[in-house]
């Protein structure tokens, strides 16, 4: 490491790439960062991490250094010895601000074994990494957690076959072929019934698909002001008039998270983010199998292999009390841990003595972060992000602010 490179024992500010996906909000991320918004320029995600596609930069003494390069210069100091060893010297998570003004695609993520096999298979087939029909862009799984900053609408997990049958009967009564298919599900185990229904919908002939979408549109537009499921079906139809994915609110759990509530999405879980702003924390992967509400590649056979066809009610995570007033959102993920610090202007937050690398984002208020060595002080305001290497002796934060932290569980 040369003499001008940022110290791997000190806290540093981050500058983060913005992803201009078309479903993004034109105002939420600019407002967070205190920047002018452009009504013609959606800003969907702000990435905080070292993903090869778009790594953050460290800003120190007027110089910029790629976060990926900085970690590679001394992974044990930045990540901690155990984390560096387990994840081969790489940051195992990706932290995001996600700002959805329009619905994202229905999707699911592979488990570790599916990701390894899928990546190896597509490598052997010679599919270019940036090819539109590429499913696996790395050999990693992608568990993720989303915590709402605003009311956040989403779809998550299959409803029970009984609930789906009632919803379909209300909308499609009189369409004999779909009603007879629903009746046949009664004699099957739930997982097999869900698999058959979902597979059938994805492989409908154009005439059958149009029949269902026309009926769903007529039914749901009439009831959109009295029923949230109908409101979302009608809205999705406006954006994707020929996509059977618009029927997903009839099959998946529709949920609205309040600010501060979180949701964990394991492998194989069908889901779609519909609208809202949240903090998203995930394993450092870009593997997505899409199932609708998209113009991108949909690989139906691979999606059917990855999906877990089991009814599951969303488990909302409200967090538990952690170190020094920190609120922790526990998940089964080994790669990441999400927490939030709410400072009241009175009691400071003091970091634990033993910890891994941390990335933080101030989403409200202002505070001062002071290294316990007294060598460095960062003034934080809304929109400021920072990284604390594991080798930093410790720090405290004083002020009135809300700060989200991503770290690796020890």
LINKAZI-V875831 format. One record per pair of residues at least 4 apart in sequence whose ideal C-beta (glycine too) atoms are under 7 Angstrom apart, sorted by the first residue. I is the first residue (numbers start at 1). J is the second residue. Records with the same first field share a line. If there is no record, write none. Layout:
I=J / J
This chain:
1=5 / 73 / 74
4=63
5=65 / 73
6=12 / 58 / 60 / 65 / 70
8=73 / 74 / 77 / 78 / 389 / 391
9=77 / 389 / 391 / 392
10=371 / 375 / 376 / 392
11=369 / 371 / 376 / 378 / 386 / 388 / 392 / 395
12=58 / 60 / 386 / 387
13=59 / 378 / 384 / 386
14=48 / 56 / 57 / 58 / 67 / 385 / 386 / 387
15=56 / 57 / 59 / 64
16=46 / 47 / 48 / 56 / 385
17=47 / 54
18=29 / 43 / 46
19=44 / 45 / 47
20=24 / 41 / 42 / 43 / 44
21=42 / 44 / 45
22=42
23=44 / 100 / 101 / 102 / 103 / 104
24=42 / 43 / 44 / 99 / 100 / 101
25=29 / 42 / 43 / 99 / 100 / 101 / 277
26=37 / 38 / 39 / 41 / 42 / 43
27=31 / 37
28=32 / 99 / 277
29=33 / 43 / 46 / 97 / 99
30=35 / 36 / 37 / 43
32=97 / 363 / 382 / 383
33=383
34=382 / 383
42=101
43=99
44=99
45=96 / 97 / 98
46=96 / 97
47=51 / 54 / 56 / 94 / 96
48=56 / 95 / 96 / 359 / 361 / 385
49=55 / 56 / 91 / 93 / 94 / 95 / 284
50=55 / 56 / 67 / 68 / 71 / 90 / 91
51=55 / 94 / 284
52=68
53=286
55=66 / 67 / 68
56=67
57=64 / 65 / 66 / 67
58=64 / 65 / 67 / 70
59=64
65=69 / 70
66=70
67=71
68=72
69=73
70=78
71=75 / 78 / 79 / 91
72=89
74=78
75=79 / 84 / 89
76=81 / 84
77=389 / 390 / 391
78=357 / 389 / 390
79=83 / 84 / 91 / 356 / 357 / 390
80=84 / 356 / 357 / 390
81=85
82=86
83=87 / 356 / 357 / 408
84=89
87=92
91=284 / 357
92=283 / 284 / 335 / 336 / 408
93=281 / 282 / 283 / 284 / 335 / 336 / 406 / 408
94=282 / 284
95=281 / 359 / 406
96=280
97=279
98=146 / 273 / 278 / 280
99=277
100=104 / 273 / 274 / 275 / 276
101=275
102=239
103=236 / 239 / 272 / 274 / 293
104=272 / 273
105=272 / 290 / 292 / 293 / 294 / 296
106=245 / 248 / 270 / 272 / 290 / 291 / 292 / 293
107=271 / 272 / 288 / 289 / 290 / 291
108=268 / 269 / 270 / 289 / 303 / 306 / 307
109=141 / 142 / 267 / 287 / 288
110=114 / 115 / 118 / 141 / 267 / 287 / 289 / 306
111=115 / 141 / 267 / 268
112=116 / 141
113=117
114=118 / 306
115=119 / 136 / 139 / 140 / 141 / 287
116=120 / 139
117=121
118=122 / 135 / 136
119=123 / 136 / 138 / 139
120=124
121=125
122=127 / 134 / 135 / 136
127=131 / 133 / 134
129=134 / 137
132=296 / 297
133=297
135=289 / 299 / 302
136=287
137=286 / 287
138=285 / 286 / 287
140=283 / 284 / 285 / 287
141=267 / 283 / 285
142=282 / 283 / 285 / 287
143=265 / 266 / 267 / 282 / 283 / 333
144=265 / 280 / 281 / 282
145=262 / 264 / 281 / 329 / 331 / 338
146=262 / 263 / 278 / 280
147=262 / 278 / 279 / 329 / 338
148=152 / 257 / 258 / 259 / 260 / 261 / 276 / 278
149=259 / 277 / 278 / 279 / 363
150=259 / 276 / 277
151=256 / 258 / 276
152=256 / 257 / 276 / 278
153=256 / 274 / 275 / 276
154=255 / 271 / 272 / 273 / 274
155=248 / 249 / 252 / 253 / 254 / 271 / 272 / 274
156=252 / 253 / 255 / 263 / 265 / 269 / 271 / 314
157=252 / 253 / 269 / 270 / 312 / 313 / 314
158=194 / 251 / 252 / 270 / 309 / 310 / 311 / 312
159=163 / 164 / 251 / 252 / 253 / 311
160=190 / 311
161=165 / 185 / 190 / 193 / 194
162=166
163=167
164=168 / 250 / 251
165=169 / 182 / 185
166=170
167=171 / 250
168=172 / 178 / 182 / 250
169=173 / 182
171=215 / 216 / 219 / 250
172=178 / 179 / 212 / 215
175=179 / 211 / 215
176=180
177=181
178=182 / 212
179=183
180=184
181=197 / 200
185=193 / 197
188=192 / 193
189=193
190=194 / 311
191=195 / 309 / 310
192=196
193=197
194=198 / 309
195=199 / 309
196=200
197=201
198=202 / 309
199=203 / 304
200=204
201=244 / 247
202=244 / 291 / 300
203=300
204=208 / 209 / 244
205=209
206=210
207=211
208=212
209=213 / 244
210=214
211=215
212=216 / 247
213=217 / 237 / 246
214=218
215=219
216=220 / 233 / 237 / 246 / 247
217=221 / 234 / 237
218=222
219=223
220=224 / 230 / 233 / 234
221=234
223=227 / 230
224=230 / 231 / 234
227=231
228=232 / 254
229=233 / 249 / 250 / 254
230=234
231=235
232=236 / 249 / 254 / 274
233=237 / 246 / 247 / 249 / 250
234=238
236=240 / 246 / 293
237=241 / 246
240=245 / 246 / 293
243=292 / 293
244=292
245=291 / 292 / 293
247=251
248=252 / 272 / 292
249=254
252=270
253=313 / 314
255=314
257=261 / 263 / 316
261=316 / 318
262=317 / 329 / 338
263=314 / 316 / 317
264=317 / 331
265=269 / 271
268=306 / 307 / 308
269=308
270=291 / 307
272=293
279=338 / 404
281=336 / 338 / 406
283=333 / 335 / 336
289=299 / 302 / 303 / 306
290=294 / 296 / 297 / 298
291=298 / 303
294=298
298=303
299=303
300=304
301=305
302=306
303=307
317=329
319=327 / 328 / 329
320=328 / 330
321=327
322=326 / 327 / 328 / 339
323=352
324=349 / 350
325=341 / 347 / 349
326=339 / 341
327=339 / 340
328=337 / 339
329=338 / 339
334=409
335=408
336=406 / 408
337=407 / 408 / 409
338=406
339=405
340=402 / 403 / 404
341=349 / 397 / 403 / 405
342=402
343=349 / 367 / 397 / 399 / 400 / 401
344=400
345=399 / 400
348=396 / 397 / 398
349=396 / 397
350=396
351=355 / 394 / 395
353=394
354=410
355=390 / 407
356=390 / 407 / 408 / 410
357=387 / 388 / 389 / 390 / 407 / 408
358=388 / 405 / 406 / 407
359=385 / 387 / 406
360=385 / 386 / 403 / 404 / 405
361=385 / 403 / 404
362=367 / 380 / 381 / 382 / 383 / 384 / 401 / 403
363=382 / 402 / 404
364=382 / 401 / 402
365=382 / 399 / 400 / 401 / 402
366=380 / 381 / 399 / 401
367=380 / 397 / 398 / 399 / 401
368=377 / 379 / 398 / 399
369=377 / 378 / 380 / 386 / 395 / 397
370=377 / 395 / 396
371=375 / 376 / 392 / 393 / 395
372=393 / 394 / 395 / 396
373=393
378=386
380=384 / 401
388=392 / 395
397=403
